[in-house]
Amino acid sequence: MKKKLVIGVIILAAIGALITINAVRSKNIGTFSSGKAVEVRVVDTEVRDLDSTISVNGTLEEVNKQEVYFDSAVRVVKVLIKKDQLVRKGQKLVELDLSDLYSQLNQLKVNLRIQRINLDKLKNSLNLQNTTRAKSDVEQARIAKEQAERNYQGLQQLFEAGAVSQVELDNARVQYENAVIQSNTAQAVLRDTEKNNSDLKINNAKDIEAQVEQIKLAELKINELEDRIDKLEKTSTANIDGVVSEINVEEGSITSPAGNAFRILSLDCLRVRLEVKEFDILKVKSGQTAEITGDAFQDKTINGSVETVGAVAKKKEGVSSGEQAFVDVTVMVDNFEKILKPGLSVNATIITETKKDAVVIPFDTFQEDKDGNKWVFAVENGFAKKKDIETGISSGLDLEVTSGLTGNERLVKDPPSRLKDGMKVIVKDN
């Protein structure tokens, strides 16, 4: 009887326990289903270095290139290279027929020698009239005139005294007048001789000056032709190490200045040309590091650095957004790889700013209202706690938090719209 009583008590106790458990379960199920608990996914904040980046598509291009233009029409004797061939600086590219130019040069040099001979002749051909005899005649005529004048004056005094006749006085006067005429004639001859000599000197000086100018002109033509020949010789050789990307001449053809004959690209130094939108350009500075990737080298990341930032923006029509402003930016490639080729499409990710030991959260954890207020929901002891935050730089899907978090929080990802501060939450399996 006692044994049956004990068994009955145990059964009643077991039934009471089951009732209690079911009541608790029913209470909990009723709470979750009534909306008092929200299921969420969470992610932990991180403390690490964060880079702010700008990613822009661009094209690889060579820094150094040689485009060969022949500014003279000359015949091509032989092309010494082939397309895609590697060439070295100083290597001959083509043989040109310069025989006509050298013939012209020799003729000009002969003409120059003749011009110099003519100049020597002019310098030695000045035959001036001798003025010594004319000056002597002037002096003798002067003396004769003075003597005739003294004689005439003396006879005048004697005639007045009655010592000489009128005939003697008249003869003395005639002799004096003839002496004056002879003196004037001698002086005129001297003046004419000196004038003729002066004219000869002037004309000879002009002839010499003209001949000197002719020599200068001949020398100028020689120098121009020598420079032309020298330029053709230099243009016929490579001035950089590189690859021949274009050949636009053939044996027997005549060169033309209208287009380039050859193009040589240096593959040892490449850069990426980018067009950065005006929204991002203020973040880009010369010297910033960059990472270059591309479909042609999917397994490699090439390092680079910003070389130049354009000073002027340009307008372009966007596919769907209308006219936009862009600024040209060039990124130098640091570690050259043979797989890199000019013309390849690449993507350059420019690191515009780096923050050390930053508190980092995913973009899908924070929210922002129209006034710019930002917040996240942290999970603390099974409840959602709203935390106001301030943010800094961003990179991809990550965001720096400058205040409001310590880096030890567990945050709600993609917070449901019904989630409020203080609500109980259940963490889903991430």
Sequence and secondary structure as in RCSB ss.txt:
>XXXX:A:sequence
MKKKLVIGVIILAAIGALITINAVRSKNIGTFSSGKAVEVRVVDTEVRDLDSTISVNGTLEEVNKQEVYFDSAVR
VVKVLIKKDQLVRKGQKLVELDLSDLYSQLNQLKVNLRIQRINLDKLKNSLNLQNTTRAKSDVEQARIAKEQAER
NYQGLQQLFEAGAVSQVELDNARVQYENAVIQSNTAQAVLRDTEKNNSDLKINNAKDIEAQVEQIKLAELKINEL
EDRIDKLEKTSTANIDGVVSEINVEEGSITSPAGNAFRILSLDCLRVRLEVKEFDILKVKSGQTAEITGDAFQDK
TINGSVETVGAVAKKKEGVSSGEQAFVDVTVMVDNFEKILKPGLSVNATIITETKKDAVVIPFDTFQEDKDGNKW
VFAVENGFAKKKDIETGISSGLDLEVTSGLTGNERLVKDPPSRLKDGMKVIVKDN
>XXXX:A:secstr
 HHHHHHHHHHHHHHHHHHHHHHHHHHHHHHHHTTSEEEEEEEE EEEEEEEEEEEEEEEEES EEEE  SS  E
EEEE   TT EE TT B EEEE HHHHHHHHHHHHHHHHHHHHHHHHHH       HHHHHHHHHHHHHHHHHHH
HHHHHHHHHHTTSS HHHHHHHHHHHHHHHHHHHHHHHHHHHHHHHHHHHHHHHHHHHHHHHHHHHHHHHHHHHH
HHHHHHHHHHTB SS EEEEEE   TT B  TTS SEEEE  SSEEEEEEEEHHHHTT  TT EEEEE GGGTT 
 EEEEEEEEEEEEEEEE SSS EEEEEEEEEEESS  TT  TT EEEEEEEEEEEEEEEEEEGGGEEE TT  EE
EEEEETTEEEEEEEEEEEEETTEEEEEES  S  EEEES  TT  TT EEEE   
